[in-house]
Amino acid sequence: MSERAPSAAVPAAAAHAYLYPAGPRHRPRGAARHLAGVATAGTAIPAARVALERGAAERLTRLRSAAADRIRHRRGGGPTMRALVASPGGRMRWRDVPAPPPPGPGAAVVRPIAVASCDLDRAMALGRTPFPLPFHFGHECVAEVVDVGEGVTTVRPGDRVVVPFQISCGACRSCAAGLTANCLRVPPISMYGFGVVGGHWGGALSDLLTVPFADGMLVPLPDGVDPVAAASVADNVVDCYRGVAPHLPGLLARDPDADVLILSEIGRRPPISASVALYAGLTALALGARRVHLIDRRAHVRRHAAGLGLLAHEPSAVRSLPPADLVVDSTGDRRGAGLAIRRTAPDGTCVSLSSLSRSSPIPTALMYGRNVRYELGRSHARAHIPAVLELLRTGALRPQDVITHTGPLDRADRIVAEHVHGEATKTVVHE
């Protein structure tokens, strides 16, 4: 039996908190167990191989520069700022760190004013992923431009902007083609908020953040769009958009009653939040889908989904549903890709938004027989942000309805810690 609430009664931002269990539920790994997990994780070696395919010398230079900055800071040299640091044991603390220097040509310094949790943040902060701790936390934000370097033409101090979580120049061959996740002017997988794996670019939960390619990266926030509502556009909202928007209009043109199926948590896995699944459902509704099914084993997520107008089911119900024309796999589970493909209708599309496993079994013969199109890969966040912001501006997409918890930026250490140890789906701290 599905769960569905009237779509007209959508609560305002953060009004969903009452649906969520209170108190701590997730226990962190200690330092030793975390490091052992990083060393033995099945995805660590492939991820490291991708990260070092090119630009290894630049990564090393950035690492040395970060180490030198810390030494100068300990000796009392240079201006400082606050940054939220996630450490083993699930600890979240404000730390004094070196402040960024004045921006170089083409760069900008921004001040985050609304920062959202990412679905992966909880698992990362608990030490349950291959991303080594400690690291500067946060990679989804809306910010205010503080200073710009010579040559920056698209933004100026005082502008409010969305800061993509991936670093991209906007001008290389890949960026010009919209493939901004694979910018050729920075090492692979260059990102804010992922520590050494992301290349030491800092975190969004800090007083200031350097944006190296301001004209290529920063996207002005449209007038009338709330920074809190748009904070997650930097990553999670565009991640779900790219899983739905390129495929759904064509499927609906072929069949206006085409079903959409979103697989969220189907079994035990690292504690990943469900905002991408909910954003994917809202995007599908905004683009005209009439029936959007969501599968999640967590009762509070199903209640939230029902309040958004989605058909919410327990995992046991998935086999009773007809195959869907568009299936979005956000499970992060080794079995998720195979299940998603098996639930895809003939000539349908299956999109897996992530993979936390080194490999996953997929039914290739079934794919061939049904003509199933399968897509797996990282989002090209910067390329999709303008289209997503336009949906927000018109009111067609309301990401604020996914937000479950909010609070002041100055208390981010406590609020984010509560998010990490609890069950909130989307937490936003803001001015």
Order of alpha helices (4+ residues) and beta strands (2+ residues): alpha-alpha-alpha-beta-beta-beta-alpha-beta-beta-beta-alpha-alpha-beta-alpha-beta-alpha-alpha-alpha-beta-alpha-beta-alpha-beta-beta-alpha-beta-alpha-beta-alpha-beta-alpha-beta
